[in-house]
């Protein structure tokens, strides 16, 4: 899913392949910031195109949720 909130655009495109060609075909003309999980194909795109990657916050949030049981005040 691609989402451009300022422009009000959402794109859903399904492909069964995890090949680097899939995001490359979709993003080859994209210039900007891309927030995604750490799929290696996106790393290759930043060397070819004017794309800056932002990490997916779900991975970081997961560790804070686990820490709630040990130290609720600091994890919150």
Backbone torsions as a table, in degrees:
resi	resn	phi	psi	omega
1	UNK	NA	133.0	173.6
2	UNK	-113.6	135.1	-176.6
3	UNK	-135.8	122.8	175.0
4	UNK	-115.1	90.6	-172.5
5	UNK	-63.3	-36.3	-179.2
6	UNK	-64.8	-41.8	-179.6
7	UNK	-82.8	-13.4	-178.9
8	UNK	73.5	33.5	-176.3
9	UNK	-112.8	135.1	173.2
10	UNK	-132.5	132.8	178.8
11	UNK	-125.5	124.8	172.3
12	UNK	-111.1	122.3	176.6
13	UNK	-136.8	119.8	-178.9
14	UNK	-95.3	139.9	172.0
15	UNK	-148.9	130.6	-177.6
16	UNK	-71.4	-17.8	-178.0
17	UNK	-82.9	147.8	172.0
18	UNK	-106.9	22.1	-179.1
19	UNK	-68.4	148.6	178.1
20	UNK	-61.8	-23.7	-179.1
21	UNK	-65.6	-27.0	-177.8
22	UNK	-64.1	-60.2	178.4
23	UNK	-67.1	-28.9	179.5
24	UNK	-64.3	-41.9	178.7
25	UNK	-64.5	-38.0	-178.6
26	UNK	-74.2	-37.9	-170.3
27	UNK	-104.3	8.6	-173.8
28	UNK	-61.7	-23.5	178.4
29	UNK	-108.1	5.4	-178.4
30	UNK	-78.5	135.9	172.9
31	UNK	-129.2	122.6	179.5
32	UNK	151.4	-154.9	-176.0
33	UNK	-105.8	135.2	-178.0
34	UNK	-122.8	119.2	177.1
35	UNK	-100.5	123.6	-174.0
36	UNK	-156.8	168.9	171.9
37	UNK	-76.0	175.3	-169.3
38	UNK	-86.5	47.2	174.9
39	UNK	-68.3	127.9	-172.5
40	UNK	-59.3	-27.8	-179.4
41	UNK	-60.3	-34.8	180.0
42	UNK	-68.3	-33.3	176.7
43	UNK	-60.7	-37.8	179.2
44	UNK	-67.9	-30.9	-178.4
45	UNK	-67.0	-33.7	-176.3
46	UNK	-70.2	-19.6	176.9
47	UNK	-83.2	-20.9	-178.1
48	UNK	-99.2	-30.1	-171.4
49	UNK	-126.9	171.5	179.8
50	UNK	-87.3	65.6	-177.9
51	UNK	-120.5	132.9	173.7
52	UNK	-107.9	132.4	-178.6
53	UNK	-96.4	138.1	170.4
54	UNK	-114.7	140.2	-179.2
55	UNK	-72.7	152.6	174.6
56	UNK	-74.6	127.5	-176.3
57	UNK	-76.7	-12.0	179.1
58	UNK	-61.1	-36.7	-179.5
59	UNK	-67.6	-42.6	178.3
60	UNK	-69.4	-42.0	-178.5
61	UNK	-60.8	-35.4	-178.8
62	UNK	-55.6	-40.9	-178.8
63	UNK	-71.9	-33.2	175.9
64	UNK	-67.8	-38.4	177.8
65	UNK	-64.7	-39.3	176.8
66	UNK	-65.3	-35.5	-177.7
67	UNK	-73.4	-16.5	-179.7
68	UNK	-56.2	-36.6	-179.2
69	UNK	-69.4	-27.3	-176.8
70	UNK	-93.6	-38.3	-175.8
71	UNK	-152.4	79.2	-172.0
72	UNK	-59.2	-41.3	-176.1
73	UNK	-65.6	-43.2	180.0
74	UNK	-76.3	-35.1	179.5
75	UNK	-70.0	-29.5	179.8
76	UNK	-70.9	NA	NA
